[in-house]
């Protein structure tokens, strides 16, 4: 391996042409424990057995990752309803003020 001097620091110069990719048929072997962990699918009983902070964290993740979009749609409807209610109350106060002036 040849070294070159650059910016007062020695850095190795590599010959990448000699590198060959690993064969496709050589995959790393996983232990049975790792395979069991990869295949494990938790159900409601497993999640309910967790401590409360962890259960709430998982619930929040599930709420934010709603694939159907129903929860986020409900949140948008709720927020829209709240904004419309606030606007209605504001307009009703304005009407009352105008009625008092006349």
C-alpha positions as CSV (number, residue, x, y, z in Angstrom):
1,X,0.0,0.0,0.0
2,X,1.4,3.3,-1.1
3,X,0.9,6.5,1.1
4,X,0.5,10.0,-0.2
5,X,1.0,13.2,1.7
6,X,-1.9,15.6,1.6
7,X,-2.5,18.6,3.9
8,X,0.3,17.6,6.3
9,X,-1.5,14.3,7.0
10,X,-0.7,10.9,5.8
11,X,-3.6,9.1,4.2
12,X,-3.6,5.7,2.7
13,X,-4.3,5.3,-1.0
14,X,-6.4,2.1,-1.7
15,X,-6.7,0.1,-4.9
16,X,-10.4,-0.6,-5.0
17,X,-10.1,-2.6,-8.3
18,X,-8.9,-5.7,-6.3
19,X,-12.1,-5.8,-4.2
20,X,-14.7,-8.3,-5.2
21,X,-18.3,-8.5,-4.0
22,X,-19.4,-11.3,-1.7
23,X,-21.2,-14.2,-3.4
24,X,-25.0,-14.0,-3.4
25,X,-25.4,-17.5,-2.0
26,X,-23.4,-16.7,1.1
27,X,-25.9,-15.1,3.5
28,X,-25.1,-14.7,7.2
29,X,-26.6,-17.4,9.3
30,X,-28.9,-16.2,12.1
31,X,-29.3,-17.9,15.4
32,X,-32.7,-19.5,16.3
33,X,-33.2,-16.7,18.9
34,X,-32.7,-14.0,16.3
35,X,-35.0,-15.8,13.9
36,X,-37.7,-16.1,16.6
37,X,-37.4,-12.4,17.3
38,X,-37.7,-11.5,13.6
39,X,-40.8,-13.6,13.3
40,X,-42.5,-12.5,16.5
41,X,-45.7,-10.5,16.0
42,X,-47.1,-8.9,19.2
43,X,-50.8,-9.0,19.9
44,X,-53.0,-7.0,22.2
45,X,-52.2,-9.2,25.2
46,X,-48.4,-8.6,24.8
47,X,-48.9,-4.9,24.5
48,X,-51.3,-4.7,27.5
49,X,-48.7,-6.5,29.6
50,X,-46.2,-3.7,29.1
51,X,-45.7,-0.8,31.6
52,X,-48.1,2.1,31.2
53,X,-45.6,4.6,29.7
54,X,-44.5,2.1,27.0
55,X,-48.2,1.3,26.3
56,X,-49.0,5.0,25.8
57,X,-45.9,5.4,23.6
58,X,-47.0,2.5,21.3
59,X,-50.6,3.9,21.2
60,X,-49.2,7.3,20.1
61,X,-47.1,5.7,17.4
62,X,-50.1,3.7,16.2
63,X,-52.3,6.8,16.2
64,X,-49.7,8.8,14.2
65,X,-49.1,6.0,11.7
66,X,-52.8,5.5,10.9
67,X,-52.6,3.8,7.5
68,X,-56.3,4.4,6.7
69,X,-56.2,8.0,7.7
70,X,-59.4,7.8,9.7
71,X,-57.8,9.1,12.9
72,X,-56.0,12.0,11.3
73,X,-59.2,12.8,9.4
74,X,-61.2,12.8,12.6
75,X,-58.6,15.1,14.2
76,X,-58.9,17.5,11.2
77,X,-62.7,17.5,11.4
78,X,-62.5,18.2,15.2
79,X,-60.0,21.1,14.6
80,X,-62.2,22.5,11.8
81,X,-65.3,22.3,14.0
82,X,-63.5,24.1,16.8
83,X,-62.3,26.8,14.5
84,X,-65.8,27.3,13.0
85,X,-67.3,27.4,16.5
86,X,-64.8,30.1,17.5
87,X,-65.6,32.1,14.4
88,X,-69.4,31.7,15.1
89,X,-69.0,33.0,18.6
90,X,-66.9,35.9,17.4
91,X,-69.5,36.9,14.8
92,X,-72.3,36.6,17.4
93,X,-70.5,38.9,19.7
94,X,-70.0,41.4,16.8
95,X,-73.7,41.2,15.9
96,X,-74.7,41.9,19.6
97,X,-72.3,44.9,19.6
98,X,-73.8,46.3,16.4
99,X,-77.4,45.7,17.7
100,X,-76.5,47.7,20.9
101,X,-75.2,50.6,18.8
102,X,-78.5,51.0,16.8
